[in-house]
Each structure stands twice: as structure tokens, then as C-alpha cells.
Amino acid sequence: MSNSKFRDIADVIEKRIVNGDYPPNTKLPTHRILADELSTTPVTVAKAYKLLADKGQLESFVGRGTFVCGHSELNQAIQAPKDEENTYNFSLLQPCLYKNVPSLQQAYRQTAEQLTPALIGYVEDSGHESHRLSGVAWAKKYGLKGGHSGNTLLTNGAQHALSLLIETLSKPGDTIAVESLTYPGILAIASLSGRSVVGIEMDHHGACPNALENVIKSHKPTLVVLVPSHQNPTGISMPESRKRAIADVINRHKTWLVEDDIYCFLDEQPIEPIANFAPDFTFHISALSKALSPAMRCGYIKVPDNKVDLLNAHIRANIWLSSPMNYAVATVLIESGEAFRIAEAQRVTAAERQILARNTLASLNGSVSSGYHIWLPLPQQWQPERFAMEAKNRGIIVTSGSYFVTNGGTSNHVRLSLMAISSEKRLESGLQALNELMSLDVKALFPY
Ligand SMILES: Cc1ncc(COP(=O)(O)O)c(C=O)c1O
């Protein structure tokens, strides 16, 4: 065996990662199985895995095996190519932004005119009280109870809230329980901060209470992170009965729950969040990114009373505070009611686009979903990485289902956001192009 044999093996694995044979979050074969396949020794495979782990492409967990990292692929999962005119972007989960521009222009103008030294100075407690109160009003409108300026913190969007909570409530080496298919931003935080992830089985109402209970007993996660409304990626919304059942498990086991409720405004009639039924253990996240603008970076967390000081200390140590300028704009929009009008208009647009998608995409078989995105099943012949790659060659950006899996699972879906493409006409032609691609004979396209 040459000294560099393990490098050759690492090259083979790397190629398999790049061409989609080993998608993100896939569990790799054991040293022995891969050694037999590549006619080498388990020690050489172990050295190759170590080399790729050092490069940040693989990660190993004692007792669970070696996995392809998800974090390095986050920019692949969510892409924002500059050439918008020639691209159908189904990967960005954002509102139909052009509709929001006039209201935001007006609110930014008003904020600039009313600028005071207090607004452009340092502030205590993660931001101004009036800005925290507007966060309370936002979340209350969509069903959250018990929020007040003393237990509501300001963050740079929901992503910052998630990383703040994961890094504050757990430590490296701990396990975090998430839905078995979950938002890659959560997997990226876990992977970069050395937390393991365990998936909770889901059914058509979201994470199953029994499965959560089993995961808590068997894996002893430090915290549970769930997206109960219009879940990313499946689009599932938990009914109130399921939320109560989840809260019951959380209360009995006294486990921390992070409830990422960023899509709460997409229900025509608000469904109460889990936080209402387990207030002592739930950190409830809401944000304006999906209704108003992701660039405002306005997020809110309602926090159990005994964790307010700790989280404020972390926010202050990390970023001092989120920009009061953007929160001032948010406050103008929330206090005038304009924010709720915009959110409702986006909800209606999403509902209309869902109907368009259902009427265009044959593989949906008329099945109903709601919200900004669709979890599209692919015909059996297609593997999602390959489908996403082939779509990209045709100027269509979709997100392969492999970015969302946990527990080394697989997926034969892609996620489509219906809102980033600005006109309905373009959306329809993008959907038709996807339909055509799905119907192609894969063996004829890829004869090797
Ligand atoms: C479930 C979920 N949480 C958090 C985020 C990030 O939101 P923000 O832009 O507010 O950081 C996203 C974005 O897609 C999301 O889908």
C-alpha cells in the first residue's frame, strides 16, 4: 500500500459527495464495508474519513457512525443567484418582496424623519422597550399568550434566535432532538457547534408525541427544536390537539423546547402555539423575515422568566444588540397595523400560488398544502440530488430533499418555494419546466 493510498480513497469519497452519491447528512458505510468495496484496509478508510473530517466534509459521532456534513452545503440548499431574469428560483423562502416595497419605503422614511439620539445610541436589555412591545403585539396577533416587554428579547432574525438558544441551552457533545425532516439552518448550527442531532418521527400532523417521548427517554436531548406551523420542509401544520400532546410530553419531562414559529402568520385562523401549553419550558421564536422582509433581520423570542438574564447576557456579549433602526421601522409598521395587512396579503398570494402549483405539477396528485413552499415527491426514477443538478442546468433552482434529512435517512423529494419568483406567469412557466423534467426518461438522460 502506498503512503498516499488513504488520499486516493478520500478522493473517491469526495467525488461521491460532489456527484450526489453520498448526499448531505448521509451515513457512510463502515470502515470494513468500504474497505472491501475499494479493495483496501479498514485502517486506510479510517484515515481517509479522518482527512475529510479535518477538511469539514464529514463528521463522526461515537456509537452512531460517520456522516456527510450538511453545513458546508447550506449555500447550495438556499441559493440567490444574481441572474434573476434567466433563473427560476424555487429555493429562496421569502415573501413576494416587490409587493412590500412601498410600505417599507414609507416606514423607513418616517423612521428617518423621527430619528433621535436615543435611537442611534447603545441600549440595555437587547433593545428598546417599545420595540420589544411591538414584538409582543406581533406574536400575540398569531396566538401567543403571556408575552410582555420583560420576557421578550430581540434577535437578528430567527436564525440568530436559533443559534443563540442552541448555544446557550446546550454544550458541545450534547444531543438536540428535531423533526426527522427539518430546516437545514438548524442542522448547520448543530453541525458547526458540535451538537448531535436526533430525528423525531413525523406523521401527517408533524412530530409524533410518542416518538418525542421515546427520543427523550433514549437519547436524553438537552433541548427539542420544532417548527410546528407550515413546517420547513414538509409544509405540515400541527393542529391544536397535536400541539397540546407535544406540550404534555415537554411538561412531564421538563425538557427545553425551542418553538420556531416563523410561519405562524400563514394560518387564516391562528392556531395557538405550543408555548401557550408549556410556557415554563418553551422558547417561542417569531420573526418578520417571512412576512415583511428577511433583510430587516427582526426576530423575537418569548423566554421562560428564569432564562431572561442569561440570554440577555449572551446577546450583549455577542452582538450587544440588534439594530434599533430596523426595529423602529418594524414598530412603525406593527403599531399602524400595516405589518398585519402585508402579512395577510402574502398569505393570500401564497394560497393562490399553491393552487397554481397543484394544477400544474402532476406528481402532487392534487394533494393540498399551504404556505410558501411545496414538498414535491419525485417520480421513482429520479434521485433528488440528480434532479436538482439537472434542473439547475436548465436555469431552475430547487432544493434537494437530502438537505433536510436526519438520522442518516433518505428522501425522494425536492422543496419548492413558490414566492421568490415575482410574477405568476413566470412561476407557471417554471412549474411547467419542472413538470417536463420530471417526466423525462432518466435512463435516456444518464445512460452511464
Ligand atoms: C424554519 C425556519 N426558521 C428560521 C429561518 C431563518 O429565518 P430568518 O431569516 O428570520 O433568520 C428560516 C428561513 O428559511 C426557516 O425556514
PDBQT file of the ligand as one rigid body, heavy atoms in Angstrom, charges set to zero:
ROOT
HETATM    1  C1  LIG A 501     -37.974  27.268   9.933  1.00  0.00    +0.000 C 
HETATM    2  C2  LIG A 501     -37.088  28.452   9.714  1.00  0.00    +0.000 A 
HETATM    3  N1  LIG A 501     -36.505  29.048  10.773  1.00  0.00    +0.000 NA
HETATM    4  C3  LIG A 501     -35.684  30.101  10.610  1.00  0.00    +0.000 A 
HETATM    5  C4  LIG A 501     -35.418  30.620   9.366  1.00  0.00    +0.000 A 
HETATM    6  C5  LIG A 501     -34.489  31.794   9.244  1.00  0.00    +0.000 C 
HETATM    7  O1  LIG A 501     -35.216  32.978   9.381  1.00  0.00    +0.000 OA
HETATM    8  P1  LIG A 501     -34.546  34.431   9.496  1.00  0.00    +0.000 P 
HETATM    9  O2  LIG A 501     -34.365  34.942   8.119  1.00  0.00    +0.000 OA
HETATM   10  O3  LIG A 501     -35.508  35.241  10.301  1.00  0.00    +0.000 OA
HETATM   11  O4  LIG A 501     -33.250  34.269  10.213  1.00  0.00    +0.000 OA
HETATM   12  C6  LIG A 501     -35.995  30.025   8.229  1.00  0.00    +0.000 A 
HETATM   13  C7  LIG A 501     -35.698  30.515   6.883  1.00  0.00    +0.000 C 
HETATM   14  O5  LIG A 501     -35.993  29.910   5.890  1.00  0.00    +0.000 OA
HETATM   15  C8  LIG A 501     -36.870  28.918   8.420  1.00  0.00    +0.000 A 
HETATM   16  O6  LIG A 501     -37.468  28.318   7.384  1.00  0.00    +0.000 OA
ENDROOT
TORSDOF 0
